Amino acid sequence: MLELHFGLRRHIGVGFWIGVVFLCLAALLYAKSESEEHARNWEPLDIPISLHQGIINTPTLRPDLDGDYEILIEFDKKFSLNRMECMLGVLTPKGTRPDWCSGIPDLINISWTLFEGKKIISHGDSSYYPGGVWSAKVDRHIGRFQARKGHTYTVALNVKRNASELNIANPRLVIGVPQEEGEGYGALIAVERLGALILALIGGTIVLGRLFSLELRRRKRTKT
């Protein structure tokens, strides 16, 4: 058995081990991409809220990344698109209300203040960010601020106008990395996974090719 083992190592060749190295590198690169994807919390705060007039104080949030964070209110699609635009106060590129909003009130009038402990770090108002995003949910932008990794923050929302009509759409306060920055990290992870796949294909081809070659040799020897 020992003689067979050393014989296999002698005949298997350097190419086989090069293939094994490629496979190990592929596994390490894929594991790195998985770790990076799950290590970051893209949305350090996501809580249900009620849009009755008054103050909403959030739990503590701890960002995983330095940089910009967006404050959004996310809604289910319980109204028609046009009506939702009007009630959320979404403006046209010219900065005016859409023509079809006549008679439909703008319900969003919310200011916010960002605290680190008792210190005010930033503040703003929904009127500065009159935009929205329509996808699986409907997002109304409320504000944007810069935060530092590992620091702890709280946010106080001041709902200045009763918007409880929107509660049927299950509003949630979401604070997270802006979509464009999240897509950048996602693209990097996708490149790493593609690299892992390429390395795995190269390594697998080398290893299987070498094993196939050894099998052909063994069959030739058996026939002779």
RARAGI-V241596 format. One record per backbone hydrogen bond with DSSP energy under -0.5 kcal/mol. CO is the residue of the C=O (numbers start at 1). NH is the residue of the N-H. E is the energy in kcal/mol with one decimal. If there is no record, write none. Layout:
co=CO nh=NH e=E
co=CO nh=NH e=E
//
This chain:
co=1 nh=5 e=-2.2
co=2 nh=6 e=-2.2
co=3 nh=7 e=-1.9
co=4 nh=8 e=-2.4
co=5 nh=9 e=-2.0
co=6 nh=10 e=-1.9
co=7 nh=11 e=-2.1
co=8 nh=12 e=-2.0
co=9 nh=13 e=-0.7
co=12 nh=16 e=-0.6
co=13 nh=17 e=-0.8
co=14 nh=18 e=-2.2
co=15 nh=19 e=-2.2
co=16 nh=20 e=-1.9
co=17 nh=21 e=-2.2
co=18 nh=22 e=-2.1
co=19 nh=23 e=-2.1
co=20 nh=24 e=-2.4
co=21 nh=25 e=-2.6
co=22 nh=26 e=-2.2
co=23 nh=27 e=-2.1
co=24 nh=28 e=-2.3
co=25 nh=29 e=-2.5
co=26 nh=30 e=-2.3
co=27 nh=31 e=-2.4
co=28 nh=32 e=-2.1
co=29 nh=33 e=-2.1
co=30 nh=34 e=-2.3
co=31 nh=35 e=-2.4
co=32 nh=36 e=-2.5
co=33 nh=37 e=-2.0
co=34 nh=38 e=-2.0
co=35 nh=39 e=-1.7
co=36 nh=40 e=-0.9
co=40 nh=42 e=-0.9
co=41 nh=64 e=-0.5
co=42 nh=177 e=-2.4
co=45 nh=175 e=-2.5
co=47 nh=173 e=-3.0
co=51 nh=163 e=-2.7
co=54 nh=159 e=-3.1
co=56 nh=58 e=-0.5
co=56 nh=157 e=-3.2
co=61 nh=153 e=-2.5
co=63 nh=150 e=-2.4
co=67 nh=147 e=-2.7
co=69 nh=145 e=-2.4
co=70 nh=72 e=-0.6
co=70 nh=176 e=-1.7
co=71 nh=142 e=-3.1
co=71 nh=143 e=-1.5
co=72 nh=74 e=-0.5
co=72 nh=174 e=-2.7
co=73 nh=140 e=-2.5
co=74 nh=172 e=-1.8
co=75 nh=138 e=-2.6
co=76 nh=78 e=-1.6
co=80 nh=84 e=-2.7
co=81 nh=85 e=-2.5
co=82 nh=86 e=-1.8
co=83 nh=87 e=-2.6
co=84 nh=88 e=-2.2
co=85 nh=89 e=-0.5
co=85 nh=90 e=-2.3
co=86 nh=89 e=-1.0
co=87 nh=107 e=-2.3
co=87 nh=108 e=-0.6
co=90 nh=98 e=-0.5
co=92 nh=95 e=-2.6
co=96 nh=92 e=-3.3
co=98 nh=101 e=-1.8
co=99 nh=102 e=-1.0
co=101 nh=104 e=-2.4
co=103 nh=105 e=-0.6
co=105 nh=107 e=-0.7
co=107 nh=109 e=-0.8
co=109 nh=160 e=-2.4
co=109 nh=161 e=-0.6
co=110 nh=126 e=-2.9
co=111 nh=158 e=-3.0
co=112 nh=124 e=-2.1
co=113 nh=156 e=-2.4
co=114 nh=121 e=-3.2
co=114 nh=122 e=-1.2
co=115 nh=117 e=-0.5
co=115 nh=154 e=-2.1
co=116 nh=119 e=-1.7
co=119 nh=116 e=-2.7
co=119 nh=121 e=-0.5
co=122 nh=114 e=-3.3
co=124 nh=112 e=-2.4
co=125 nh=128 e=-1.9
co=126 nh=129 e=-1.2
co=129 nh=131 e=-1.9
co=130 nh=91 e=-1.8
co=131 nh=141 e=-2.0
co=133 nh=135 e=-0.6
co=133 nh=139 e=-2.8
co=137 nh=135 e=-2.9
co=137 nh=139 e=-0.5
co=138 nh=75 e=-2.9
co=139 nh=133 e=-2.1
co=139 nh=141 e=-0.6
co=140 nh=73 e=-2.0
co=143 nh=71 e=-3.0
co=145 nh=69 e=-2.7
co=147 nh=67 e=-2.3
co=148 nh=151 e=-1.8
co=151 nh=63 e=-0.6
co=153 nh=61 e=-2.7
co=154 nh=115 e=-3.1
co=155 nh=58 e=-2.6
co=155 nh=157 e=-0.5
co=156 nh=113 e=-1.8
co=157 nh=56 e=-2.7
co=157 nh=159 e=-0.6
co=158 nh=111 e=-1.9
co=158 nh=160 e=-1.1
co=159 nh=54 e=-2.0
co=163 nh=166 e=-2.3
co=164 nh=167 e=-1.7
co=165 nh=168 e=-0.6
co=166 nh=169 e=-1.9
co=167 nh=170 e=-1.8
co=169 nh=76 e=-3.2
co=171 nh=49 e=-2.1
co=172 nh=74 e=-3.0
co=172 nh=174 e=-0.6
co=173 nh=47 e=-2.2
co=174 nh=72 e=-2.9
co=175 nh=45 e=-1.4
co=176 nh=70 e=-3.2
co=178 nh=181 e=-0.7
co=178 nh=182 e=-2.5
co=179 nh=183 e=-2.5
co=180 nh=184 e=-1.1
co=181 nh=185 e=-2.0
co=182 nh=186 e=-2.5
co=183 nh=187 e=-2.4
co=184 nh=188 e=-1.8
co=185 nh=189 e=-2.2
co=186 nh=190 e=-2.3
co=187 nh=191 e=-2.2
co=188 nh=192 e=-2.1
co=189 nh=193 e=-2.2
co=190 nh=194 e=-2.2
co=191 nh=195 e=-2.6
co=192 nh=196 e=-2.2
co=193 nh=197 e=-2.2
co=194 nh=198 e=-2.5
co=195 nh=199 e=-2.5
co=196 nh=200 e=-2.3
co=197 nh=201 e=-2.4
co=198 nh=202 e=-2.5
co=199 nh=203 e=-3.0
co=200 nh=204 e=-2.9
co=201 nh=205 e=-2.3
co=202 nh=206 e=-2.3
co=203 nh=207 e=-2.6
co=204 nh=208 e=-2.7
co=205 nh=209 e=-2.3
co=206 nh=210 e=-2.4
co=207 nh=211 e=-2.5
co=208 nh=212 e=-2.6
co=209 nh=213 e=-2.2
co=210 nh=214 e=-2.2
co=211 nh=215 e=-2.1
co=212 nh=216 e=-2.2
co=213 nh=217 e=-2.0
co=214 nh=218 e=-2.3
co=215 nh=219 e=-2.2
co=216 nh=220 e=-2.1
co=217 nh=221 e=-2.3
co=218 nh=222 e=-2.0
co=219 nh=223 e=-2.1
co=220 nh=224 e=-1.8
//
